[in-house]
C-alpha cells in the first residue's frame, strides 16, 4: 500500500512539474516561440533602418550634388540642357482597332 501512495504522490508531483513548465498563460513553448518572433522582427527592423539610412543619404546627395541632380532631371523628367540638345521620345504605335472602337481615330479632313 505504501508503494501505491508513493506512486500517486509521484504522479501528482510530475503533474505539478509539467504544469509549472507548460501550464498557465504562457508556457515554455509559447515563450520560445515569442523569442523567435522577436528575433525575426528585430532583423526586419534592422533591415528597414538600413533602407531608411540609405534613403536619407540619397536625399542629402540630391540636395547638394549638382551632377546627381542633373542626372535625375535627365533620366526621370526628360529634361535637356540649353538649346544645343534635343530630346527624342519613341512611343509604341497605338492599336488602331482599339482606338477606332473608342472613337479616337482620325477622320479624313478632320482632326
Secondary structure, 3 states (H helix, E strand, C coil): CHHHHHHHHHHHHHHHHHHHHHCCCCCHHHHHHHHHHHHHHHHHHHHHHHHHHHHHHHHHHHHHCHHHHHHHHHHHHCCCCCCCCCCCCCCCCCCHHHHHHCCCCCCCCCC
